[in-house]
Amino acid sequence: MSTDTFTRDWQDWKTQRERDLADPLGWLALVSLDWLEDKPRAYEGLPGLWWQDADAAYLDPRGADLSHDGERITGVRRFELVNSGATTRVVAGDIEIEVARRGGYLIRTHDPKAPVLNAFRGVPAYEPDESWVLSGTFEPFDEPRPTTVGAVVEGLSHVYVSPGIVRFEHDGAEHTLTAFNGKKDGLLILFTDATSGVTTYAANRSLAVPEPAEDGSVVLDFTRATNLPCAFTDFATCPLPPAGNDLPFAVEAGEKLPYERSN
């Protein structure tokens, strides 16, 4: 691939990435996070009463005009979710209330008038450099391994499934990274490196890796390393990288600290 083509493809990727971040009901639209309790209660600025038990979260609309999956909520609605898994949303006028299970249940409000969203002006990044596109090898475990990692929220942990490790070389030294299953396909790697807390977000960055080839070969394009939502908002519960995913060199590629966090 020519340098011009590589740069153009990267710029197209970056433009789409920033367009996704600017979603009026996306991560940058978060304005609150509340942990549910075992007794029904109201939360500031939100309609209805909310609570949880050991298995599920509950919402009593109390006459408010709310909907879920396109259907108006007229009575108590139960939400049973997988821990550290997919979330669901309740629509309340212009806002959406996200229900998630992260140990216990929590609710987060997405508001298109959120200050972080309205102040968003893109994500600073290192200039694209094709030397940061590295070849590696995926080595699957005999059986996928549940892997517990910490979170940016103190006392919280996440459990993800790791199908194996990725092995690669940089500057003549070999490195390994624990990989998780990607959201749709391929692999997802959470990592830190010598830039973390300096020019990039301290807690982590993520790297999507396309599906390994039949021989296990993979491509690690660090120019597309991205920030997790917690780099932009205080209302995220992002996972930390698993043990061993702290690279001892500076990955001067991919996204840097968001503007509002680096000022």
Buried (B, 14 or more C-beta within 10 A) or exposed (E): EEEEEBBEBBEEBBEEBBEEBBEBBBBBBBBBBBBBEEEBEEBEEBBBBBBBEEEBBBBBBEEBEBEBEEEEBEEEBEBEBEEBEEBBBBBBEEBBBBBBBBBBBBBBBBBBEBEBBEEBEEBEBBEBBBEBBBEBBBBEEEEBEEBEBBBBBEEBBBEBEBBBBBBBEBEEEEBBBBBBBBEEEBBBBBBBBBBBEEBBBBBBBBBBBEEBEEEBEBEBBBBBBBBBBBBBBEBBBBBBBBEEBBBEEEBBBBBBBBBBEEE
